[in-house]
Amino acid sequence: MPEEKKEENKKGNGKSNGAKKDISYTEYYRIKTGIELSRQQLKKHLEELEQLAKKKGLPLPEEVLKQQAGNTEDKTENSSSKPRKQKTIERAIIALIFILALGAIAYISLASLYPGWLPFGTTGYSIMAGDSKILQISEFYIDDTSVLGDKQTYQAMTIRPITSSKKFNFIFKPARTIEATNGTLQLNLVILNNSNIYLNDELIFPNLNNYELIQETNDGYNIYIIKDILNYTNLDNSGEGNIASEFLYNNFPSSSVWSMSELEAINPIITNYKPTETLINTTFRGDLHFAAYAKDNLNIKMTKQDLNSYLGADEYTVNITNYRGEAIYTGLLQDDGIKEGEQKRGEEQNFEVNKEVEEGVYYIDFIIDKNNQYPDVSVKNIKFNTNKIMILGTNLPIEHFDFYTEADSSKVIGFNYWHTGKNQLITISGTENIIIDLNEGWISKTYGHNLTAGEYDISLEKGDLWVYSDIVSPSKDSWFNLPPRINEKFNNQDFLVIDAYTYDHYNRIFYYEEDVNINGGDKFSFRALEEGAVGIESINLELK
């Protein structure tokens, strides 16, 4: 029996000449001795292995294999086929990764060489407050992240407050070369506190600290009034606001306005208009701005005289625009030929502008040559063929001048002279009567006087001084209610018009969008003047 059993073991061992027998012996030898055996070494060391097993009192390799055979026989088919399937899948995955890597390298190379050829290049880039990439340099990023505070949650949004008032930039540096194109820059912000907000040094949102919301119009605007005026204003009589510009004209005519977007133009009908000639009986120096109401024809006559105090051409450019802001006339009042600064006034030159027009309001601007250091040209004897004429903004009469103004609420008018001997009396009469003594102590200083709501006639004794005002007219008969005057620059205007679709004042969320030119390597500057007043939710750049 022992011989038969030993023979059976030998037969059993005969089946182990394949991979399974070799691997089992090798594994057994490695476990017991710590020595790795190759198949070629297996036969050489088999006898040594058996002697070692007997010496140590361990099971012989034949017995171990026989025991393992019973446990693994049933798995022989699957164990021989399953690894092959797994290896096939693994090889396919590795090949796919390799192909994708090569494709990515090829795509980046093509993008650099032929940016217009690729059909699916990235066109959208974002800076997200909730994304840690906001602090990393990527294709679209913030150049100075020290201006950002920690993440905060605001109405289920993740934001980062801007904790510094210094300017920083949104930088666009694409990984691939791009051709010059157009794009849209979108800012999603939260107004945490009041502040002026600038994009590329242009005001995109004003500080509302000194303003009060008084009207939400049907055309999607919110109207704010400056609190200084609000204290003198009865809002109970203000009509409903279907259109922002109509609400302002009907309730606050001739007011100064800053608007976030262009408003619908208003062309009022003036009932007491007459096509009679109006003379503005003084001489002005420097820039001059008028508003006139005309029908069928607008005729302007004037006398220009160069002062010739400074080097350069002394010219006036005359621009006329209609109530929609469309230019209808541009002309040049040329220099008298003396450009050497001879300190001698030139000959008087007479000019006339005659233009057929539709009935409505027209704006006439006299603009001096900006190459001169100081205003070196004057205009006088200005005549309009209408009884409705207004002088807008700051003006410089250099002779005696009488004019009229109205104030719907308290407003300031200012005066400043700088030439010796031009100290003078300024007489104000009407709702209140006062005489202002601009004595020698006021030379080169601005005197400001607060006019309460009412009507006023004002007389300058000598002139040759700056008059700082919003609107004046040659007489009361010349006065008329102007449509709201939209100013591009924010300067504490009487009213602010904010787009309700851009700024949600209930939740203080500000969404701003601007078309931009894209060349690659672009920089968009941003600044909030008050620290901690603005939170960034996201900044998006979309290429067209």
C-alpha positions as CSV (number, residue, x, y, z in Angstrom):
1,M,0.0,0.0,0.0
2,P,2.6,2.5,0.8
3,E,4.3,1.8,-2.6
4,E,0.9,2.2,-4.3
5,K,0.2,5.4,-2.5
6,K,3.7,6.7,-3.3
7,E,3.1,5.8,-6.9
8,E,-0.2,7.7,-6.9
9,N,1.6,10.7,-5.5
10,K,4.1,10.5,-8.3
11,K,1.3,10.3,-10.8
12,G,-0.3,13.2,-9.1
13,N,3.0,15.0,-9.4
14,G,3.1,14.2,-13.0
15,K,0.2,16.5,-13.6
16,S,2.1,19.4,-12.0
17,N,4.7,19.7,-14.7
18,G,2.6,22.6,-16.1
19,A,2.4,26.2,-15.0
20,K,0.2,25.4,-12.0
21,K,2.6,22.9,-10.5
22,D,5.6,25.1,-11.1
23,I,4.0,28.2,-9.6
24,S,2.9,26.3,-6.5
25,Y,6.3,24.9,-5.8
26,T,7.9,28.2,-6.4
27,E,5.5,30.0,-4.1
28,Y,6.0,27.3,-1.4
29,Y,9.8,27.6,-1.6
30,R,9.5,31.4,-1.4
31,I,7.3,31.3,1.7
32,K,9.5,28.8,3.5
33,T,13.0,30.0,2.5
34,G,12.5,33.6,1.3
35,I,14.2,32.6,-1.9
36,E,12.5,33.3,-5.3
37,L,12.9,30.4,-7.8
38,S,12.4,30.5,-11.5
39,R,11.0,27.5,-13.4
40,Q,14.4,26.6,-14.5
41,Q,15.7,26.5,-11.0
42,L,12.7,24.5,-9.7
43,K,14.0,21.1,-10.6
44,K,17.4,21.9,-9.3
45,H,16.1,22.9,-5.9
46,L,13.2,20.4,-5.7
47,E,15.3,17.8,-3.8
48,E,16.7,20.5,-1.5
49,L,13.2,21.6,-0.8
50,E,12.0,18.1,0.1
51,Q,15.0,17.5,2.5
52,L,14.3,20.9,4.1
53,A,10.7,20.0,4.6
54,K,11.6,16.6,6.3
55,K,14.3,18.3,8.4
56,K,11.9,20.9,9.7
57,G,9.0,18.5,10.1
58,L,7.0,20.4,7.4
59,P,4.6,18.8,4.9
60,L,6.3,17.6,1.8
61,P,5.6,19.7,-1.4
62,E,3.7,16.8,-2.9
63,E,1.3,16.9,0.0
64,V,0.9,20.7,-0.1
65,L,0.1,20.6,-3.8
66,K,-2.4,17.8,-3.3
67,Q,-4.2,19.8,-0.7
68,Q,-4.2,22.9,-2.9
69,A,-5.4,20.9,-5.9
70,G,-8.7,20.1,-4.1
71,N,-9.3,23.8,-3.3
72,T,-8.4,25.1,-6.7
73,E,-9.5,22.4,-9.1
74,D,-13.1,23.8,-9.4
75,K,-11.7,27.2,-10.2
76,T,-9.3,26.0,-12.9
77,E,-11.5,27.0,-15.8
78,N,-12.5,30.4,-14.5
79,S,-9.0,31.2,-13.1
80,S,-7.4,30.5,-16.5
81,S,-10.0,32.5,-18.5
82,K,-11.0,35.4,-16.1
83,P,-7.5,36.9,-15.9
84,R,-7.3,36.9,-19.6
85,K,-10.5,39.0,-19.8
86,Q,-9.4,41.3,-17.1
87,K,-6.0,41.8,-18.8
88,T,-7.7,42.5,-22.1
89,I,-9.9,45.2,-20.5
90,E,-6.9,46.7,-18.6
91,R,-4.9,46.8,-21.8
92,A,-7.8,48.5,-23.6
93,I,-8.1,51.1,-20.9
94,I,-4.4,51.8,-20.9
95,A,-4.5,52.1,-24.7
96,L,-7.4,54.5,-24.5
97,I,-5.7,56.7,-22.0
98,F,-2.6,56.7,-24.2
99,I,-4.7,57.7,-27.2
100,L,-6.4,60.5,-25.3
101,A,-3.1,61.8,-24.0
102,L,-1.7,61.9,-27.5
103,G,-4.9,63.6,-28.8
104,A,-4.7,66.3,-26.1
105,I,-1.1,67.0,-27.0
106,A,-2.0,67.2,-30.7
107,Y,-5.0,69.5,-29.9
108,I,-2.9,71.9,-27.9
109,S,-0.3,72.0,-30.7
110,L,-2.9,72.7,-33.4
111,A,-4.6,75.3,-31.2
112,S,-1.3,77.2,-31.0
113,L,-0.6,77.0,-34.7
114,Y,-4.2,77.2,-36.2
115,P,-6.5,78.7,-33.6
116,G,-9.3,79.3,-36.2
117,W,-9.3,75.8,-37.4
118,L,-10.5,74.0,-34.3
119,P,-14.2,73.4,-34.2
120,F,-14.7,73.1,-30.5
121,G,-12.3,75.4,-28.7
122,T,-13.4,76.8,-25.3
123,T,-15.3,80.1,-25.5
124,G,-16.4,80.5,-21.8
125,Y,-14.2,81.3,-18.9
126,S,-15.2,81.9,-15.2
127,I,-13.9,83.0,-11.9
128,M,-16.1,81.5,-9.2
129,A,-16.1,82.5,-5.6
130,G,-16.9,79.0,-4.5
131,D,-14.1,77.5,-6.6
132,S,-10.6,77.3,-5.1
133,K,-9.3,78.1,-8.6
134,I,-10.0,81.7,-7.9
135,L,-6.6,81.7,-6.0
136,Q,-4.7,80.0,-8.8
137,I,-3.3,81.3,-12.0
138,S,-5.4,79.9,-14.9
139,E,-6.6,81.2,-18.2
140,F,-8.9,83.7,-16.5
141,Y,-8.0,84.9,-13.0
142,I,-7.6,87.7,-10.5
143,D,-4.1,89.2,-10.5
144,D,-4.1,90.2,-6.9
145,T,-6.0,87.9,-4.6
146,S,-5.0,89.8,-1.5
147,V,-8.0,92.0,-2.1
148,L,-10.3,89.1,-1.4
149,G,-11.7,88.1,1.9
150,D,-12.7,84.5,3.0
151,K,-15.6,82.7,1.5
152,Q,-19.0,83.7,2.8
153,T,-22.6,82.5,2.2
154,Y,-25.1,85.1,1.1
155,Q,-28.6,83.9,0.4
156,A,-27.4,80.4,-0.6
157,M,-24.6,81.9,-2.8
158,T,-20.9,81.6,-2.1
159,I,-19.2,85.0,-2.3
160,R,-15.9,86.6,-1.5
161,P,-16.0,90.1,-0.2
162,I,-13.5,92.7,-1.7
163,T,-11.7,93.8,1.4
164,S,-9.5,96.4,-0.2
165,S,-10.2,99.7,-2.0
166,K,-7.3,99.4,-4.3
167,K,-7.6,98.6,-8.0
168,F,-7.0,95.0,-9.3
169,N,-7.5,93.2,-12.6
170,F,-9.3,90.3,-14.2
171,I,-6.7,88.8,-16.5
172,F,-7.4,86.7,-19.5
173,K,-4.5,84.7,-20.8
174,P,-5.7,81.8,-22.9
175,A,-3.5,78.7,-23.2
176,R,-4.0,78.7,-27.0
177,T,-3.4,81.6,-29.4
178,I,-6.7,83.3,-30.3
179,E,-7.6,85.8,-33.0
180,A,-8.9,89.2,-32.1
181,T,-12.6,88.9,-31.4
182,N,-15.5,90.3,-29.3
183,G,-16.7,89.0,-26.0
184,T,-19.1,89.7,-23.1
185,L,-17.8,90.3,-19.6
186,Q,-20.4,89.5,-16.9
187,L,-20.1,90.5,-13.3
188,N,-22.3,88.8,-10.7
189,L,-21.9,90.9,-7.5
190,V,-23.5,91.5,-4.1
191,I,-23.7,95.0,-2.8
192,L,-22.9,94.6,0.8
193,N,-22.6,98.3,1.5
194,N,-22.7,101.5,-0.5
195,S,-19.8,102.3,-2.7
196,N,-18.9,103.6,-6.2
197,I,-17.9,100.6,-8.4
198,Y,-15.6,101.0,-11.4
199,L,-14.8,98.8,-14.3
200,N,-12.0,99.9,-16.5
201,D,-12.1,103.2,-14.7
202,E,-15.7,103.8,-15.7
203,L,-18.4,104.1,-13.0
204,I,-20.8,101.2,-13.4
205,F,-22.6,101.5,-10.1
206,P,-22.9,104.7,-7.9
207,N,-22.7,105.1,-4.2
208,L,-26.4,105.2,-3.0
209,N,-25.5,106.4,0.5
210,N,-26.9,109.9,0.0
211,Y,-29.9,108.8,-2.2
212,E,-33.4,107.6,-1.5
213,L,-35.5,105.3,-3.8
214,I,-38.7,107.2,-4.7
215,Q,-40.1,105.4,-7.8
216,E,-40.1,102.1,-9.6
217,T,-41.2,102.7,-13.1
218,N,-43.1,100.4,-15.5
219,D,-40.2,100.4,-18.0
220,G,-37.9,98.7,-15.6
221,Y,-36.1,101.5,-13.8
222,N,-35.7,102.5,-10.2
223,I,-35.4,106.3,-9.6
224,Y,-33.4,107.6,-6.6
225,I,-33.4,111.2,-5.4
226,I,-30.6,113.0,-3.6
227,K,-31.6,113.4,0.1
228,D,-30.8,117.1,0.0
229,I,-33.6,117.6,-2.5
230,L,-35.9,115.1,-0.8
231,N,-36.1,117.2,2.3
232,Y,-37.7,120.0,0.2
233,T,-39.8,117.8,-2.1
234,N,-43.4,116.8,-1.8
235,L,-43.7,113.4,-3.4
236,D,-47.4,113.1,-2.7
237,N,-48.2,115.1,-5.9
238,S,-45.8,113.1,-8.1
239,G,-47.6,111.1,-10.7
240,E,-47.2,107.4,-11.5
241,G,-44.1,106.4,-13.4
242,N,-44.9,104.5,-16.6
243,I,-41.7,105.7,-18.2
244,A,-38.6,106.9,-16.2
245,S,-37.9,109.9,-18.4
246,E,-41.5,111.0,-18.4
247,F,-41.7,110.7,-14.6
248,L,-38.7,112.9,-14.2
249,Y,-39.8,115.5,-16.8
250,N,-43.4,115.8,-15.4
251,N,-42.3,116.0,-11.8
252,F,-38.7,117.3,-11.8
253,P,-38.1,119.2,-15.1
254,S,-34.6,120.4,-15.9
255,S,-33.1,118.2,-13.3
256,S,-29.6,116.7,-13.5
257,V,-29.6,112.9,-13.9
258,W,-27.1,110.1,-13.9
259,S,-28.5,107.0,-15.6
260,M,-27.1,103.4,-15.8
261,S,-28.4,103.1,-19.3
262,E,-29.9,105.2,-22.0
263,L,-33.4,106.5,-21.3
264,E,-36.3,107.1,-23.7
265,A,-35.8,110.6,-25.2
266,I,-38.4,113.3,-24.3
267,N,-39.3,116.1,-26.8
268,P,-41.7,118.4,-24.9
269,I,-44.2,120.8,-26.5
270,I,-43.7,124.3,-25.3
271,T,-47.0,126.2,-25.4
272,N,-45.7,129.8,-25.0
273,Y,-43.0,129.5,-27.7
274,K,-42.6,132.4,-30.1
275,P,-40.2,132.7,-33.1
276,T,-38.9,136.0,-32.0
277,E,-35.3,137.1,-31.7
278,T,-33.6,136.9,-28.3
279,L,-30.3,138.7,-27.7
280,I,-27.9,137.5,-25.0
281,N,-26.4,140.9,-24.1
282,T,-22.9,140.1,-22.8
283,T,-19.6,138.6,-24.0
284,F,-18.6,135.1,-23.0
285,R,-15.1,133.5,-22.9
286,G,-14.4,129.9,-23.3
287,D,-16.8,127.0,-23.7
288,L,-20.5,127.7,-23.8
289,H,-23.6,125.5,-23.8
290,F,-27.2,126.4,-24.8
291,A,-30.5,124.7,-25.1
292,A,-33.1,126.3,-27.4
293,Y,-36.6,125.4,-28.5
294,A,-37.2,126.0,-32.2
295,K,-39.7,125.2,-34.9
296,D,-39.1,124.9,-38.6
297,N,-35.9,126.9,-38.5
298,L,-33.0,127.5,-36.0
299,N,-31.0,130.6,-36.7
300,I,-28.0,131.7,-34.6
301,K,-26.0,134.8,-35.1
302,M,-22.8,135.7,-33.2
303,T,-19.7,137.8,-33.2
304,K,-16.4,136.1,-32.5
305,Q,-13.3,137.9,-31.3
306,D,-9.9,136.4,-30.5
307,L,-8.1,137.6,-27.4
308,N,-4.7,136.6,-28.7
309,S,-3.2,136.4,-25.3
310,Y,-1.6,133.0,-25.8
311,L,0.1,131.0,-28.6
312,G,-2.1,128.9,-30.9
313,A,-5.2,129.0,-33.0
314,D,-8.3,130.6,-31.4
315,E,-11.2,128.6,-32.8
316,Y,-14.7,127.6,-31.8
317,T,-16.3,124.4,-32.9
318,V,-20.1,124.7,-33.0
319,N,-22.1,121.5,-32.5
320,I,-25.9,121.2,-32.7
321,T,-27.8,118.1,-31.6
322,N,-31.5,117.3,-31.3
323,Y,-33.3,115.9,-28.3
324,R,-32.3,112.4,-29.2
325,G,-28.6,113.3,-29.2
326,E,-28.3,113.1,-32.9
327,A,-25.9,115.6,-34.5
328,I,-27.6,117.9,-37.0
329,Y,-24.8,120.4,-37.5
330,T,-21.0,120.9,-37.0
331,G,-19.2,124.0,-38.0
332,L,-15.9,125.8,-37.3
333,L,-15.5,129.5,-36.3
334,Q,-11.9,129.9,-37.6
335,D,-9.0,131.8,-36.1
336,D,-8.4,135.4,-37.1
337,G,-4.9,134.6,-38.4
338,I,-3.0,135.8,-35.4
339,K,-1.4,132.9,-33.5
340,E,1.6,134.4,-31.9
341,G,0.0,135.7,-28.7
342,E,0.4,139.4,-29.3
343,Q,-1.7,140.4,-26.4
344,K,-3.9,142.3,-28.8
345,R,-7.5,141.5,-29.5
346,G,-8.2,140.6,-33.1
347,E,-10.8,141.9,-35.5
348,E,-14.5,141.0,-34.8
349,Q,-15.8,138.1,-37.0
350,N,-19.5,137.6,-37.7
351,F,-20.9,134.1,-38.1
352,E,-24.3,132.8,-38.7
353,V,-25.8,129.3,-38.5
354,N,-29.1,128.6,-40.2
355,K,-30.7,125.1,-40.1
356,E,-34.1,123.7,-41.0
357,V,-35.4,121.7,-38.0
358,E,-38.4,119.9,-36.7
359,E,-40.1,121.4,-33.7
360,G,-38.4,120.5,-30.5
361,V,-35.4,121.1,-28.1
362,Y,-31.9,121.5,-29.5
363,Y,-28.5,121.7,-27.8
364,I,-25.9,124.1,-29.1
365,D,-22.3,123.8,-27.9
366,F,-19.4,126.2,-28.5
367,I,-16.2,124.3,-27.8
368,I,-12.8,126.1,-27.8
369,D,-9.6,124.7,-29.3
370,K,-8.2,122.4,-26.6
371,N,-4.6,123.1,-27.7
372,N,-4.7,126.4,-25.9
373,Q,-3.7,126.5,-22.2
374,Y,-6.4,129.0,-21.3
375,P,-9.6,130.2,-23.1
376,D,-8.3,132.7,-25.6
377,V,-11.4,133.4,-27.6
378,S,-14.7,135.2,-26.9
379,V,-18.2,135.3,-28.4
380,K,-20.8,138.1,-28.0
381,N,-24.0,139.5,-29.5
382,I,-25.5,136.0,-29.6
383,K,-28.9,136.0,-31.1
384,F,-31.4,133.2,-31.4
385,N,-34.6,133.3,-33.5
386,T,-36.6,131.9,-30.5
387,N,-37.8,133.3,-27.2
388,K,-36.9,130.0,-25.4
389,I,-33.2,129.8,-24.7
390,M,-31.2,128.5,-21.7
391,I,-27.6,128.6,-20.8
392,L,-26.4,125.3,-19.3
393,G,-23.7,124.7,-16.8
394,T,-20.7,126.8,-15.9
395,N,-20.1,129.9,-18.0
396,L,-17.6,132.8,-18.0
397,P,-19.2,136.2,-18.8
398,I,-16.4,138.9,-19.1
399,E,-18.7,141.8,-19.0
400,H,-21.8,143.0,-17.1
401,F,-24.5,140.3,-17.2
402,D,-28.1,140.1,-16.1
403,F,-29.8,136.7,-16.0
404,Y,-32.7,134.6,-14.5
405,T,-32.9,131.2,-12.8
406,E,-35.4,129.0,-11.0
407,A,-34.9,126.5,-8.2
408,D,-37.5,123.7,-7.6
409,S,-35.6,123.0,-4.4
410,S,-32.5,124.4,-2.7
411,K,-29.5,124.8,-5.0
412,V,-26.1,126.4,-4.8
413,I,-24.8,129.1,-7.3
414,G,-21.2,130.0,-7.2
415,F,-18.9,132.9,-8.3
416,N,-15.1,133.2,-8.8
417,Y,-13.0,136.1,-10.1
418,W,-9.2,136.1,-10.4
419,H,-8.2,139.4,-12.0
420,T,-7.2,142.4,-9.9
421,G,-9.9,145.1,-10.0
422,K,-12.8,142.7,-10.7
423,N,-14.0,142.7,-7.2
424,Q,-17.8,143.5,-7.5
425,L,-21.3,143.4,-6.1
426,I,-23.7,140.6,-7.2
427,T,-27.4,141.5,-6.7
428,I,-29.9,138.7,-6.2
429,S,-33.6,139.6,-6.1
430,G,-36.9,137.6,-6.2
431,T,-37.9,135.0,-3.7
432,E,-35.1,136.3,-1.5
433,N,-33.2,139.6,-1.9
434,I,-29.5,139.7,-1.1
435,I,-26.3,141.6,-2.2
436,I,-23.1,139.6,-2.3
437,D,-19.9,141.7,-1.9
438,L,-17.1,139.9,-3.7
439,N,-14.4,142.1,-2.3
440,E,-10.6,141.8,-2.6
441,G,-10.6,139.0,0.0
442,W,-12.5,136.8,-2.4
443,I,-10.0,137.0,-5.3
444,S,-9.3,133.5,-6.7
445,K,-11.7,132.0,-4.2
446,T,-15.2,130.6,-5.0
447,Y,-18.1,132.2,-3.2
448,G,-21.1,129.9,-3.0
449,H,-24.6,131.0,-2.2
450,N,-27.6,128.7,-1.4
451,L,-30.8,129.6,-3.2
452,T,-34.0,128.3,-1.6
453,A,-36.8,127.1,-3.9
454,G,-38.1,130.0,-5.9
455,E,-37.4,132.5,-8.8
456,Y,-34.4,134.8,-9.0
457,D,-33.0,137.7,-11.1
458,I,-29.3,138.0,-10.7
459,S,-27.1,140.9,-11.8
460,L,-23.2,140.8,-12.1
461,E,-21.8,144.3,-11.8
462,K,-18.6,143.8,-13.8
463,G,-18.5,140.2,-15.0
464,D,-15.1,138.6,-15.8
465,L,-15.8,135.9,-13.3
466,W,-16.9,132.2,-13.4
467,V,-20.6,131.5,-12.8
468,Y,-21.2,128.0,-11.4
469,S,-24.8,127.1,-12.0
470,D,-26.9,124.4,-13.5
471,I,-29.3,126.4,-15.7
472,V,-29.8,130.1,-16.3
473,S,-31.6,132.1,-19.0
474,P,-31.5,135.7,-20.3
475,S,-34.9,136.5,-18.8
476,K,-37.9,134.8,-17.2
477,D,-39.7,134.8,-20.6
478,S,-36.8,132.7,-22.0
479,W,-37.1,130.0,-19.3
480,F,-38.7,126.7,-20.2
481,N,-38.7,123.2,-18.6
482,L,-36.0,121.1,-20.1
483,P,-36.1,117.3,-20.4
484,P,-33.9,115.5,-17.8
485,R,-30.3,116.2,-18.6
486,I,-28.4,112.9,-18.6
487,N,-24.7,113.3,-17.5
488,E,-22.2,110.5,-18.3
489,K,-20.0,111.5,-15.3
490,F,-21.3,110.9,-11.8
491,N,-21.2,114.1,-9.8
492,N,-23.9,113.9,-7.2
493,Q,-26.7,114.5,-9.7
494,D,-30.2,115.3,-8.4
495,F,-31.5,111.9,-9.6
496,L,-30.1,108.4,-10.3
497,V,-31.8,106.0,-12.7
498,I,-30.8,102.4,-12.0
499,D,-31.8,99.5,-14.3
500,A,-34.1,97.2,-12.2
501,Y,-33.1,94.2,-14.3
502,T,-29.4,94.9,-13.5
503,Y,-29.8,95.7,-9.8
504,D,-32.2,93.8,-7.5
505,H,-32.5,96.4,-4.7
506,Y,-34.5,94.0,-2.6
507,N,-31.7,91.4,-2.4
508,R,-28.9,93.8,-3.2
509,I,-27.7,91.7,-6.1
510,F,-26.0,93.5,-9.0
511,Y,-25.6,91.8,-12.4
512,Y,-23.6,93.8,-14.9
513,E,-22.7,92.9,-18.5
514,E,-20.5,94.7,-21.0
515,D,-19.2,94.0,-24.5
516,V,-15.4,93.9,-24.7
517,N,-12.7,93.5,-27.3
518,I,-10.6,90.3,-26.8
519,N,-7.1,89.9,-28.1
520,G,-5.6,87.4,-25.6
521,G,-3.6,88.8,-22.7
522,D,-6.5,91.1,-21.8
523,K,-6.8,93.1,-18.6
524,F,-10.1,94.4,-17.1
525,S,-9.5,96.7,-14.1
526,F,-12.0,96.7,-11.2
527,R,-12.3,98.8,-8.1
528,A,-14.8,99.4,-5.2
529,L,-13.9,102.5,-3.3
530,E,-15.3,101.3,0.0
531,E,-13.7,98.3,1.7
532,G,-16.0,95.3,2.2
533,A,-18.8,96.9,0.2
534,V,-18.9,94.4,-2.7
535,G,-18.9,90.7,-2.8
536,I,-17.9,88.6,-5.9
537,E,-20.1,85.7,-6.7
538,S,-18.7,85.0,-10.2
539,I,-17.0,86.8,-13.1
540,N,-17.6,85.3,-16.5
541,L,-16.0,86.0,-19.9
542,E,-17.8,84.6,-23.0
543,L,-16.1,84.9,-26.4
544,K,-18.3,85.4,-29.5
